[in-house]
Amino acid sequence: MIRNPAVKALLTAAAMMVAALVIDQYFRNQARSLQYLAYLVYAAGIAWVMIPHAHASRQSLGFGQLFSTGFRCFVLVTLLMVAFTWLFMKMRPEIKSESLTEIRKELSRQPDLTPDDAEINMNRAIKYYDGMMVAMAIVGYLSTGALITVLLAVGITV
């Protein structure tokens, strides 16, 4: 039985990466809806760290102690998933290309933008794309991890 929370977080991140790769390889057309599977794995991993920790304690743990345990897990998972996201985007440049094509189409449909303004916005999108993907991964994984951890900590302490 695995008891170390850091090992559990590493295994959770690895399972999320495998899920992302399987979805990308075999279910690319349904990738948007199936990406929630990775978040389900994320929630299960955080629960896997928090629930046994609460049960192993000889005393009743408060919200802060439980949140702290979950926090350490989701921060490590976030760090690993952000690195994975960056690496994945570098290995699959066609995703960036397809996304930028969609952005260009969307900009051309906006009647309030002149062609020059649309081109300026497109150049910004190209310039900041990688940074925005990493920032979105950071915010997404941290906020989701915090929400899951709060809900679990409240549920366990009740």
ZIUR-V72173 format. One record per residue. N is the residue number from 1. PHI is phi in whole degrees, -180 to 180 (* if undefined). Layout:
BEGIN
{{N	PHI} {N	PHI}}
END
This chain:
BEGIN
{{1	*} {2	-85} {3	-113} {4	-74} {5	-61} {6	-67} {7	-66} {8	-63} {9	-65} {10	-62} {11	-67} {12	-62} {13	-61} {14	-62} {15	-65} {16	-66} {17	-65} {18	-61} {19	-60} {20	-63} {21	-68} {22	-65} {23	-61} {24	-65} {25	-75} {26	-110} {27	-131} {28	-56} {29	-68} {30	-106} {31	-58} {32	-61} {33	-77} {34	-80} {35	-63} {36	-68} {37	-61} {38	-63} {39	-70} {40	-65} {41	-63} {42	-59} {43	-62} {44	-64} {45	-65} {46	-65} {47	-63} {48	-61} {49	-83} {50	-77} {51	-64} {52	-62} {53	-62} {54	-66} {55	-74} {56	-78} {57	-70} {58	-80} {59	-124} {60	-70} {61	-91} {62	-87} {63	-56} {64	-61} {65	-67} {66	-67} {67	-61} {68	-60} {69	-64} {70	-65} {71	-59} {72	-60} {73	-67} {74	-72} {75	-70} {76	-66} {77	-62} {78	-59} {79	-57} {80	-67} {81	-71} {82	-67} {83	-62} {84	-63} {85	-59} {86	-61} {87	-64} {88	-60} {89	-65} {90	-71} {91	-78} {92	-124} {93	-63} {94	-66} {95	-66} {96	-62} {97	-61} {98	-63} {99	-65} {100	-67} {101	-63} {102	-64} {103	-63} {104	-61} {105	-62} {106	-64} {107	-65} {108	-70} {109	-84} {110	-85} {111	-70} {112	-84} {113	-100} {114	-76} {115	-57} {116	-66} {117	-64} {118	-63} {119	-68} {120	-62} {121	-65} {122	-66} {123	-62} {124	-66} {125	-61} {126	-65} {127	-64} {128	-103} {129	-56} {130	-61} {131	-63} {132	-68} {133	-64} {134	-66} {135	-63} {136	-66} {137	-66} {138	-60} {139	-63} {140	-63} {141	-70} {142	-65} {143	-68} {144	-66} {145	-62} {146	-65} {147	-63} {148	-61} {149	-65} {150	-62} {151	-62} {152	-67} {153	-63} {154	-66} {155	-64} {156	-73} {157	-78} {158	-76}}
END
